[in-house]
Amino acid sequence: MRIRFPDDTDAREKAARAKTVRAIDAFWKALRKKADALDALFSGKKKWDLPRFMHEKLGPVDRRLMWEFGSGLVKKSGHRLVITPESELALSPLRDLLLSRAPKIPRFELYPARVPDSLAMVAPTVEARLGHPLPAMSAVVTKGEDATIDLLFLVEGCKGKDDADAEAAAFVVAETLLGEEILSRDVGILAVARPGKARGAVALAKLRPAVKKALAARDAKKPRHPCTKTGAATYTLFKVEPEKGAATAQDDLVVGLTRRTDVFRATHGNSTPFFSERFSRHGETFAYVKIDGAKGLEKSAYEDREDVEDAITRALGKHGAVIGGGTGLRYSYVELALMDADAALPRIREELRRGKLPKRSWILFHDATLADEWLPIYPNGPRPPR
């Protein structure tokens, strides 16, 4: 179900969104009524089944959304409620919608992800979540692939790189000290090893500063100008081995041409979730147009994909830029960097409808958080292959 870029011409999804909004509002209404009971529960004055309440009230929004209560960060006497999709990143737009509809609830602070906590909270958090004490450990922060950083934890008692217990402890430590946002967006590989001499190993007390330094070095290498202002650009040609029979994302791609090789590499053949923020300091969203080429472009105003790219460039103006394209076994692709997606998308759709692009054409997004979002070029257009 699309949330961030809804298409109200899709009656089925429109009804599903309305049902979800009703479930969201019902959840907040129920939670607001429970505010005093939550105070009593957290102060030890009253016992009642909070997990059951959240299951019954938040569950109808989406069972995959996770939640966590804690002490307030702004007001220590208040309560912190985190609602997060965890690894289900495509639920991020739904999480954002849910939080945007929250009423003001006295003593409550709402967060879209687990926030960084103090070193003092690491040991109790590990024990509470994993049921065993925090093992002694240090960490090595290194540059990862595709604008990420890698973390290697040297864990006391670790049996080797496949030690699941050590890995679980390292994950909780990283999430506690760095916060969920950095862990999901910026960390590529999180690995464990036996303790030993390792170049650059830092104590847990210095992990956050080390990560911030590594991310600052990464960010300093981001392009200084947005894709709309790069002038004459150099393009790189990639040849790709397509997955036969595949019809999702860009799995049938044979040849790609791009002026952002970093973005191309990160969006093809890599299991690390893609986040536009890792590749732009200007708020660009990297997206693409997908065109079914089974029947060609004969009935359209375009002779080839380059004509489509030129038309999109004219339509975008200052709101974005075409940064490349590709040809697949069946589909053709036009790569986009959108400065303002809300302004750019209607312009692209209008231009391509005017040019009579094939009905089976869509705008999709590279970001893991937008994996379930898409727009057909035509109202009531077919769904893309999923």
Phi, psi and chi 1 to 4 in degrees:
 res  aa     phi    psi   chi1   chi2   chi3   chi4
   1 MET       -  127.7  179.4  177.5   61.7      -
   2 ARG   -82.1  134.4  -69.0  165.9  -72.7  175.6
   3 ILE  -119.0  -49.9  -60.9  -66.9      -      -
   4 ARG   -71.0  -40.2  175.9   66.3  179.6   83.9
   5 PHE  -126.0   71.0  -59.7  106.3      -      -
   6 PRO   -70.6  152.5   27.5  -35.4      -      -
   7 ASP  -119.5  102.6 -179.3    5.6      -      -
   8 ASP   -71.2   -6.3  -73.9  -23.4      -      -
   9 THR   -79.0  -11.0   64.1      -      -      -
  10 ASP   -90.6   98.3 -172.1  -36.8      -      -
  11 ALA   -62.4  -37.6      -      -      -      -
  12 ARG   -65.2  -45.8 -175.7  175.5   65.9  176.9
  13 GLU   -69.8  -34.4  -81.8 -157.3  -12.1      -
  14 LYS   -61.1  -42.0 -173.8  176.1 -178.7  179.6
  15 ALA   -66.9  -38.6      -      -      -      -
  16 ALA   -66.4  -39.6      -      -      -      -
  17 ARG   -65.0  -41.0  -80.2 -165.4  -56.5  -85.2
  18 ALA   -61.5  -40.5      -      -      -      -
  19 LYS   -64.5  -40.5 -178.6  179.4  179.0 -179.2
  20 THR   -65.6  -41.8  -62.7      -      -      -
  21 VAL   -61.5  -40.5  167.4      -      -      -
  22 ARG   -62.2  -40.4  -70.2 -165.9  -64.2  -88.5
  23 ALA   -66.1  -37.9      -      -      -      -
  24 ILE   -63.0  -48.8  -71.6  172.0      -      -
  25 ASP   -64.5  -35.9  -67.8  -16.0      -      -
  26 ALA   -66.6  -38.0      -      -      -      -
  27 PHE   -61.8  -48.7  164.3   69.3      -      -
  28 TRP   -65.9  -36.4  -71.4  121.5      -      -
  29 LYS   -62.5  -43.3 -176.6  177.7 -180.0  179.3
  30 ALA   -67.8  -40.1      -      -      -      -
  31 LEU   -67.0  -38.3 -173.4   67.6      -      -
  32 ARG   -62.2  -39.9 -164.6  172.3 -173.6  177.1
  33 LYS   -66.3  -25.9  -73.7 -176.6  177.1  179.6
  34 LYS   -90.9    4.7  -83.3  -74.1 -172.1  179.7
  35 ALA   -55.5  -47.5      -      -      -      -
  36 ASP   -68.3  -38.0  -68.6  -22.3      -      -
  37 ALA   -65.6  -33.5      -      -      -      -
  38 LEU   -67.6  -40.8  -76.4  163.1      -      -
  39 ASP   -55.9  -46.5  -76.8  -20.1      -      -
  40 ALA   -65.5  -38.9      -      -      -      -
  41 LEU   -64.6  -48.2  174.9   66.3      -      -
  42 PHE   -73.6  -21.3  -65.1  138.8      -      -
  43 SER   -90.9   -0.1   63.2      -      -      -
  44 GLY    79.1   14.0      -      -      -      -
  45 LYS   -88.9  -15.4  -63.4  177.8 -179.3  178.3
  46 LYS  -152.8  144.9 -174.8  178.0 -180.0 -179.7
  47 LYS  -114.8  133.9  -70.0 -175.4  177.7 -178.3
  48 TRP  -158.8  168.3   55.1  -83.1      -      -
  49 ASP   -87.7   87.8 -164.2  -19.5      -      -
  50 LEU   -65.6  -45.0  175.3   58.6      -      -
  51 PRO   -57.0  -39.5  -27.6   37.0      -      -
  52 ARG   -66.1  -40.9 -179.4  177.2  178.3  178.8
  53 PHE   -59.7  -47.2  169.3   81.8      -      -
  54 MET   -66.5  -36.5  -65.2  -62.9  -72.1      -
  55 HIS   -63.3  -42.6  177.5   78.4      -      -
  56 GLU   -76.4  -31.5  -68.3  178.1  -11.0      -
  57 LYS   -99.1  -39.9  -57.4  -57.8 -179.3 -179.3
  58 LEU   -86.0  -30.0 -178.7   61.2      -      -
  59 GLY   -52.7  -43.2      -      -      -      -
  60 PRO   -61.6  -21.1  -27.5   36.9      -      -
  61 VAL   -70.3  -53.6  177.4      -      -      -
  62 ASP  -173.3  124.7 -164.4  -63.0      -      -
  63 ARG   -63.9  -18.6  -60.2  -73.0 -179.7 -164.5
  64 ARG   -83.0  -13.4  -65.6  169.4  -67.0  173.7
  65 LEU   -71.1  132.6  -72.0  173.2      -      -
  66 MET  -103.5  158.8  -61.1  -68.9  108.3      -
  67 TRP  -141.3  158.5   56.1  -87.1      -      -
  68 GLU  -159.1  130.9 -177.4  177.6  -77.9      -
  69 PHE  -100.7  150.3  -78.0   95.0      -      -
  70 GLY  -159.6 -176.4      -      -      -      -
  71 SER   -72.8  148.1  -60.8      -      -      -
  72 GLY   -62.3  148.0      -      -      -      -
  73 LEU   -95.0  -34.7  -61.0  178.4      -      -
  74 VAL   -81.2  -48.9  178.0      -      -      -
  75 LYS  -120.0  114.2  -66.3 -176.8  177.3 -179.5
  76 LYS   -60.6  -22.1  -62.4  -60.3 -178.4 -178.5
  77 SER   -82.4   -7.2   59.6      -      -      -
  78 GLY   -93.5 -171.8      -      -      -      -
  79 HIS  -121.0  141.1  -49.1  -60.3      -      -
  80 ARG  -104.0  126.0  177.5 -164.0  -20.3  169.3
  81 LEU  -118.1  118.6  171.1   58.1      -      -
  82 VAL  -103.0  129.1  174.6      -      -      -
  83 ILE  -121.1  118.7  -62.8 -179.6      -      -
  84 THR  -138.1  146.9  168.9      -      -      -
  85 PRO   -83.9   -4.2   29.7  -34.6      -      -
  86 GLU    50.1 -123.9  -68.1 -168.7  -24.7      -
  87 SER   -77.5  -11.7   60.9      -      -      -
  88 GLU   -83.2   69.3  -62.1  -78.6   -7.1      -
  89 LEU   -62.2  -28.2  -65.2  171.8      -      -
  90 ALA   -65.1  -13.7      -      -      -      -
  91 LEU   -83.5   -0.6  -71.0  176.9      -      -
  92 SER   -57.2  -43.4  -62.8      -      -      -
  93 PRO   -61.0  -35.8  -26.6   37.2      -      -
  94 LEU   -67.3  -44.0  175.2   60.2      -      -
  95 ARG   -57.8  -42.7 -178.9  -90.1  -39.5  -85.4
  96 ASP   -65.1  -40.6  -65.3  -18.2      -      -
  97 LEU   -62.2  -44.3  174.2   64.4      -      -
  98 LEU   -59.1  -47.7 -174.8  147.9      -      -
  99 LEU   -68.5  -31.8  -67.8  176.1      -      -
 100 SER   -68.4  -21.3   73.3      -      -      -
 101 ARG   -99.1    7.0  -62.6 -174.3   68.0   84.2
 102 ALA   -70.8  134.9      -      -      -      -
 103 PRO   -79.6  170.2   31.3  -35.5      -      -
 104 LYS   -76.3  121.7  -71.2 -174.3  177.7  179.9
 105 ILE  -118.1  118.8  -55.7  176.7      -      -
 106 PRO   -52.8  136.7  -25.2   34.6      -      -
 107 ARG    72.1    8.8  -56.4  178.3  -59.2  -77.3
 108 PHE  -109.0  135.9  -90.9   76.2      -      -
 109 GLU  -117.9  132.0  -59.1  169.0   19.2      -
 110 LEU  -110.7  137.4  -54.8  176.0      -      -
 111 TYR  -135.5  143.8  -64.6   89.7      -      -
 112 PRO   -86.9   -1.4   32.0  -35.3      -      -
 113 ALA  -163.7  160.6      -      -      -      -
 114 ARG   -65.9  127.6  -65.5 -177.4  179.6   94.1
 115 VAL   -90.4  159.3  -63.2      -      -      -
 116 PRO   -60.6  143.1  -21.7   32.5      -      -
 117 ASP  -122.0  175.2 -140.3  -35.5      -      -
 118 SER   -78.6  162.2   65.7      -      -      -
 119 LEU   -58.8  -34.2 -178.2   65.2      -      -
 120 ALA   -63.5  -23.2      -      -      -      -
 121 MET   -88.7   -7.3  -72.5  -58.4  -59.8      -
 122 VAL   -64.0  -53.1  172.3      -      -      -
 123 ALA   -60.8  -50.4      -      -      -      -
 124 PRO   -64.0  -32.0   15.3  -27.2      -      -
 125 THR   -67.9  -44.3  -58.5      -      -      -
 126 VAL   -60.4  -44.8  168.1      -      -      -
 127 GLU   -66.2  -39.5 -172.1  146.9   10.8      -
 128 ALA   -68.1  -39.6      -      -      -      -
 129 ARG   -86.5  -30.7  -70.0  176.8   60.6  174.7
 130 LEU  -111.2  -15.1  -58.0 -179.4      -      -
 131 GLY    80.5   15.2      -      -      -      -
 132 HIS  -147.2  158.9   60.1   71.7      -      -
 133 PRO   -64.5  158.7  -19.8   32.1      -      -
 134 LEU   -70.2  122.3  169.6   70.3      -      -
 135 PRO   -76.6  154.5   26.8  -32.5      -      -
 136 ALA   -64.5  137.4      -      -      -      -
 137 MET  -158.9  158.0   65.7  174.0   75.3      -
 138 SER  -131.5  176.8   59.2      -      -      -
 139 ALA  -143.1  150.3      -      -      -      -
 140 VAL  -117.1  126.4 -179.3      -      -      -
 141 VAL  -106.1  122.8 -178.2      -      -      -
 142 THR  -133.3  164.0   55.6      -      -      -
 143 LYS   -69.8  131.7  177.4 -176.4  176.1 -178.1
 144 GLY  -104.5 -173.5      -      -      -      -
 145 GLU   -84.1  156.1  -66.6 -174.6   -7.3      -
 146 ASP    55.0   48.0  -59.6  -37.4      -      -
 147 ALA    61.6   32.5      -      -      -      -
 148 THR  -111.0  174.7   62.9      -      -      -
 149 ILE  -119.3  151.1   59.4  169.2      -      -
 150 ASP  -108.6  145.5  -66.9  -20.9      -      -
 151 LEU  -121.0  125.9  -58.6  177.8      -      -
 152 LEU  -115.8  117.1  173.1   64.1      -      -
 153 PHE   -98.8  128.0  -74.9   87.1      -      -
 154 LEU   -96.8  106.3  -52.3  175.2      -      -
 155 VAL  -110.5  127.6 -175.9      -      -      -
 156 GLU   -61.2  128.2 -170.6   70.5   37.4      -
 157 GLY    85.5    0.9      -      -      -      -
 158 CYS   -64.0  135.4  176.4      -      -      -
 159 LYS   -89.8   -5.4  -60.7  179.1  178.7   65.3
 160 GLY   143.7 -177.3      -      -      -      -
 161 LYS   -65.7  -17.6   64.0  179.0 -178.4  178.8
 162 ASP  -102.3   15.4  -62.8  -38.3      -      -
 163 ASP   -73.0  105.8 -171.5  -31.3      -      -
 164 ALA   -65.8  -36.3      -      -      -      -
 165 ASP   -66.7  -43.1  -70.2  -22.2      -      -
 166 ALA   -65.4  -39.2      -      -      -      -
 167 GLU   -65.4  -41.1 -164.3  171.4   59.3      -
 168 ALA   -63.6  -41.9      -      -      -      -
 169 ALA   -64.4  -41.7      -      -      -      -
 170 ALA   -63.6  -39.7      -      -      -      -
 171 PHE   -62.4  -46.8 -179.7   88.6      -      -
 172 VAL   -63.9  -40.0  173.8      -      -      -
 173 VAL   -61.4  -47.5  168.0      -      -      -
 174 ALA   -62.6  -43.5      -      -      -      -
 175 GLU   -66.8  -37.8 -172.4  176.7   68.0      -
 176 THR   -67.5  -44.8  -57.3      -      -      -
 177 LEU   -81.9  -32.1  -71.5  176.3      -      -
 178 LEU  -102.4  -23.1  -56.1  177.6      -      -
 179 GLY    90.7  155.3      -      -      -      -
 180 GLU   -67.1  -33.7 -168.0  174.8   12.3      -
 181 GLU   -63.8  -49.5 -175.0  175.3  -41.2      -
 182 ILE   -64.3  -40.7  -74.6  179.8      -      -
 183 LEU   -62.5  -42.0 -168.3   58.5      -      -
 184 SER   -81.2  -32.8   62.4      -      -      -
 185 ARG   -91.3  -40.6 -178.8 -170.9   62.7 -156.6
 186 ASP  -108.8  -16.6  -62.3  -48.5      -      -
 187 VAL   -93.1  124.3  174.2      -      -      -
 188 GLY   -86.8  -67.9      -      -      -      -
 189 ILE  -112.3  130.1  -64.0  173.6      -      -
 190 LEU  -116.5  114.1 -170.5  154.9      -      -
 191 ALA  -128.6  164.6      -      -      -      -
 192 VAL  -128.3  157.6  -64.7      -      -      -
 193 ALA  -156.0  168.0      -      -      -      -
 194 ARG   -68.0  152.1  -63.6 -178.7  178.5   90.3
 195 PRO   -62.9  150.9  -21.0   32.3      -      -
 196 GLY   172.2  177.7      -      -      -      -
 197 LYS   -71.1  123.2  -68.6 -176.7  178.9  179.7
 198 ALA  -137.9  130.7      -      -      -      -
 199 ARG   -65.3  126.7 -174.1  176.9 -180.0 -178.8
 200 GLY    85.9    5.2      -      -      -      -
 201 ALA   -64.3  136.5      -      -      -      -
 202 VAL  -125.5  152.6  -62.1      -      -      -
 203 ALA   -68.4  159.3      -      -      -      -
 204 LEU   -58.7  -30.1  -65.8 -174.2      -      -
 205 ALA   -63.3  -22.8      -      -      -      -
 206 LYS  -108.4    7.1  -63.8 -177.5  178.3 -179.9
 207 LEU   -64.4  -47.5  176.8   60.0      -      -
 208 ARG   -61.6  -46.8 -166.5 -178.5  -58.4  168.2
 209 PRO   -61.0  -36.1  -23.8   33.4      -      -
 210 ALA   -66.3  -39.5      -      -      -      -
 211 VAL   -68.2  -43.2  166.7      -      -      -
 212 LYS   -59.9  -39.4  -73.4 -175.1  176.5 -179.5
 213 LYS   -64.8  -43.1 -178.1  178.5  178.9 -179.7
 214 ALA   -65.3  -40.1      -      -      -      -
 215 LEU   -69.5  -35.1  -67.2  178.9      -      -
 216 ALA   -65.1  -38.8      -      -      -      -
 217 ALA   -65.6  -39.0      -      -      -      -
 218 ARG   -63.7  -47.3 -173.8  -87.9  -47.4  -88.7
 219 ASP   -66.2  -30.3  -68.9  -15.8      -      -
 220 ALA   -65.2  -20.1      -      -      -      -
 221 LYS   -94.5   -1.0  -64.7  179.9  179.8  179.6
 222 LYS   -66.4  149.8  -68.3  178.3 -179.1  177.6
 223 PRO   -54.1  137.6  -26.8   35.6      -      -
 224 ARG   -73.0  -24.9  -68.0 -169.0  174.8 -173.7
 225 HIS  -119.2  148.8  -57.2  -72.5      -      -
 226 PRO   -68.5  166.2   25.9  -34.9      -      -
 227 CYS   -63.8  -18.5  -66.8      -      -      -
 228 THR   -75.4  -13.2   54.2      -      -      -
 229 LYS  -129.0   35.6  -63.5 -177.7  179.2 -179.8
 230 THR   -94.2   -4.6   52.4      -      -      -
 231 GLY    66.4 -145.1      -      -      -      -
 232 ALA   -66.7  122.7      -      -      -      -
 233 ALA  -109.7  152.2      -      -      -      -
 234 THR   -97.8  129.0  -59.6      -      -      -
 235 TYR  -104.0  146.6  -76.6   82.2      -      -
 236 THR  -118.5  136.2  -58.4      -      -      -
 237 LEU   -97.5  131.0 -179.7   69.3      -      -
 238 PHE  -118.0  138.1  -74.8   88.0      -      -
 239 LYS  -107.1  131.8  -68.8 -174.5  177.8 -179.6
 240 VAL  -123.2  143.9 -177.2      -      -      -
 241 GLU   -88.1  107.7 -172.9   66.4   33.8      -
 242 PRO   -73.8  158.3   29.8  -35.1      -      -
 243 GLU   -90.7  111.9  -64.3 -177.0   24.9      -
 244 LYS   -60.7  132.7  -67.5 -177.1  178.8  179.4
 245 GLY    85.1  -10.3      -      -      -      -
 246 ALA   -76.4  145.1      -      -      -      -
 247 ALA  -137.3   11.6      -      -      -      -
 248 THR  -104.7  156.8   60.0      -      -      -
 249 ALA    48.4 -120.4      -      -      -      -
 250 GLN  -127.4   36.3  -63.8 -172.9   14.0      -
 251 ASP   -68.9  -14.9  -67.1  -27.9      -      -
 252 ASP   -96.4    6.8   74.7  -34.8      -      -
 253 LEU   -61.6  134.7 -171.2   67.9      -      -
 254 VAL  -110.1  -45.5  176.9      -      -      -
 255 VAL  -134.1  133.5  176.4      -      -      -
 256 GLY  -128.5  144.0      -      -      -      -
 257 LEU  -126.1  128.4 -171.6   68.5      -      -
 258 THR  -149.2  151.4 -178.4      -      -      -
 259 ARG  -104.8    4.9   58.9 -175.8  167.9  108.4
 260 ARG  -124.7   81.5  -73.9  -63.9  -57.9  -90.4
 261 THR   -63.2  -30.6   56.4      -      -      -
 262 ASP   -64.5  -42.2   54.8  -16.5      -      -
 263 VAL   -68.5  -41.5  172.4      -      -      -
 264 PHE   -60.9  -47.4 -174.9   91.4      -      -
 265 ARG   -62.8  -37.5  -71.1 -166.9  176.4  100.1
 266 ALA   -73.8  -20.2      -      -      -      -
 267 THR  -104.6    3.6   53.5      -      -      -
 268 HIS  -133.1  121.1  -67.1   80.9      -      -
 269 GLY    71.6   27.5      -      -      -      -
 270 ASN  -132.7  135.2 -165.2  -54.0      -      -
 271 SER   -85.9   -8.4   59.4      -      -      -
 272 THR   -70.7  126.9  -57.3      -      -      -
 273 PRO   -55.2  139.7  -24.2   34.4      -      -
 274 PHE   -92.2  135.7 -179.2   86.3      -      -
 275 PHE  -132.1  124.7  -73.2   80.2      -      -
 276 SER   -58.1  -32.5  -69.9      -      -      -
 277 GLU   -59.5  -27.0  -62.2   96.5  -43.0      -
 278 ARG   -70.7  -15.9  -66.0 -152.0  -50.1  -94.9
 279 PHE  -120.0    0.1  -61.1   88.3      -      -
 280 SER  -144.7  137.9  173.5      -      -      -
 281 ARG  -100.0    8.5   65.4  175.6   77.8 -165.2
 282 HIS  -116.7   10.8  -54.4  -72.6      -      -
 283 GLY    77.2   19.8      -      -      -      -
 284 GLU   -71.6  144.9  -67.1  161.0  -64.1      -
 285 THR  -111.4  125.3  -61.3      -      -      -
 286 PHE   -92.2  122.8  -65.6   97.1      -      -
 287 ALA  -139.1 -177.1      -      -      -      -
 288 TYR  -158.0  154.3   60.0   97.0      -      -
 289 VAL   -97.4  133.1  176.7      -      -      -
 290 LYS  -115.4  124.3 -178.2  169.5 -174.9  170.2
 291 ILE  -121.9  126.1  -52.8  162.6      -      -
 292 ASP   -74.6  116.5 -169.2  -20.5      -      -
 293 GLY   -98.3   14.1      -      -      -      -
 294 ALA   -59.0  -34.7      -      -      -      -
 295 LYS  -111.0   11.0  -63.0 -178.3  179.6  179.6
 296 GLY    70.1 -166.8      -      -      -      -
 297 LEU  -113.6   20.7  -62.4  172.7      -      -
 298 GLU   -57.5  -37.5  -67.1  179.5    1.1      -
 299 LYS   -92.6    7.4  -64.6 -177.8 -180.0 -179.2
 300 SER  -103.2  177.5   75.6      -      -      -
 301 ALA   -85.0    2.2      -      -      -      -
 302 TYR  -111.3  138.2  -45.0  113.4      -      -
 303 GLU   -85.4  -33.3  -69.8 -172.5    6.4      -
 304 ASP  -154.4 -177.7   51.6   30.8      -      -
 305 ARG   -63.4  -33.6 -166.1 -168.7   71.0 -124.6
 306 GLU   -61.2  -35.6  -71.8 -174.0   11.8      -
 307 ASP   -64.3  -39.1  -76.7  -10.3      -      -
 308 VAL   -63.4  -43.6  177.8      -      -      -
 309 GLU   -61.5  -42.9  -66.9  174.6    2.8      -
 310 ASP   -62.8  -40.8  -69.4  -19.0      -      -
 311 ALA   -64.6  -41.1      -      -      -      -
 312 ILE   -66.4  -39.9  -66.6  174.5      -      -
 313 THR   -59.8  -44.3  -63.4      -      -      -
 314 ARG   -63.4  -39.8  -70.2 -167.7  -60.4  -90.1
 315 ALA   -69.0  -36.9      -      -      -      -
 316 LEU   -69.8  -43.2  -78.5  173.5      -      -
 317 GLY    57.7 -130.4      -      -      -      -
 318 LYS   -77.7   -5.6   65.2 -180.0 -178.8 -179.9
 319 HIS   -86.6   -2.3  -60.1  -61.6      -      -
 320 GLY   168.3 -176.8      -      -      -      -
 321 ALA  -149.0  151.5      -      -      -      -
 322 VAL   -83.3  127.2  172.2      -      -      -
 323 ILE  -116.0    4.4   60.6  170.6      -      -
 324 GLY   162.6 -172.9      -      -      -      -
 325 GLY  -164.0  176.2      -      -      -      -
 326 GLY  -160.6  159.8      -      -      -      -
 327 THR  -124.4  130.8  -59.1      -      -      -
 328 GLY  -114.8 -175.4      -      -      -      -
 329 LEU   -61.5  -32.9  -63.2  175.2      -      -
 330 ARG  -129.7  -37.0  172.7  169.1  177.8  168.0
 331 TYR  -104.1  154.3  -61.5   92.5      -      -
 332 SER  -113.9  153.9  -67.5      -      -      -
 333 TYR  -134.1  142.8  -55.1   93.3      -      -
 334 VAL  -123.3  119.8  178.8      -      -      -
 335 GLU   -87.8  138.3  -66.2  -72.0  -18.0      -
 336 LEU  -128.7  147.2  -50.1  169.8      -      -
 337 ALA  -121.0  110.1      -      -      -      -
 338 LEU   -99.7  121.3  -54.5  177.9      -      -
 339 MET   -75.4  -38.6  -72.3  -66.9  -62.9      -
 340 ASP  -137.9   93.5 -177.2  -16.3      -      -
 341 ALA   -60.6  -40.2      -      -      -      -
 342 ASP   -63.1  -34.5  -68.7  -45.5      -      -
 343 ALA   -83.4  -32.9      -      -      -      -
 344 ALA   -75.9  -40.5      -      -      -      -
 345 LEU   -61.2  -46.3  -64.2  176.4      -      -
 346 PRO   -61.1  -35.5  -20.6   32.0      -      -
 347 ARG   -65.3  -43.8  -69.2  168.0  175.0  -97.8
 348 ILE   -63.5  -46.1  -64.0  171.3      -      -
 349 ARG   -63.0  -43.2  -63.2  175.2   78.3 -165.2
 350 GLU   -63.2  -44.9 -178.4 -179.7   -5.9      -
 351 GLU   -63.1  -44.7  172.6   61.1   37.1      -
 352 LEU   -74.2  -28.1  -63.2 -177.6      -      -
 353 ARG   -67.9  -41.6  -74.4 -162.9  -62.3  -94.3
 354 ARG   -62.3  -34.8 -172.7  163.1   49.7 -119.4
 355 GLY   -84.1    3.0      -      -      -      -
 356 LYS    56.9   46.8  -62.9 -177.4  178.7  179.4
 357 LEU   -61.6  153.0 -158.7   67.6      -      -
 358 PRO   -51.2  145.7  -29.9   36.2      -      -
 359 LYS   -56.7  -36.1  -64.0  -74.5 -173.9 -177.2
 360 ARG   -84.9   71.9  -72.9  177.1   52.7   79.0
 361 SER  -139.0  142.9  -60.0      -      -      -
 362 TRP  -145.7  160.6  -47.5  -90.9      -      -
 363 ILE  -107.2  127.0  -57.8  170.6      -      -
 364 LEU  -128.9  174.9  -60.2  104.6      -      -
 365 PHE  -130.1  145.0  -54.9   88.4      -      -
 366 HIS   -80.7  -28.0  -74.0  -58.9      -      -
 367 ASP   -61.8  137.3  -75.3   77.0      -      -
 368 ALA   -60.7  -31.1      -      -      -      -
 369 THR   -74.4  -13.5   54.9      -      -      -
 370 LEU  -115.9   22.2  -60.4  175.6      -      -
 371 ALA   -62.8  -27.2      -      -      -      -
 372 ASP   -97.6    5.7  -72.0  -15.6      -      -
 373 GLU   -98.8  141.1  -57.8  -71.8  -36.8      -
 374 TRP  -166.0  159.0   57.2  -85.3      -      -
 375 LEU  -134.0  131.1  -79.9  172.8      -      -
 376 PRO   -75.5  151.3   30.7  -34.8      -      -
 377 ILE   -67.2  -35.2  -62.9  -57.4      -      -
 378 TYR  -108.5  144.9  -64.5   88.9      -      -
 379 PRO   -57.4  141.9  -23.9   34.1      -      -
 380 ASN    59.9   24.3  -65.0  -49.7      -      -
 381 GLY   -68.5  161.6      -      -      -      -
 382 PRO   -68.1  160.2   27.6  -36.8      -      -
 383 ARG   -75.1  148.2  -68.4  170.6  174.6  -93.9
 384 PRO   -70.4  157.3   28.3  -34.6      -      -
 385 PRO   -61.0  130.7   18.3  -28.9      -      -
 386 ARG  -119.9      -  -52.2  -64.6  -78.2  178.5
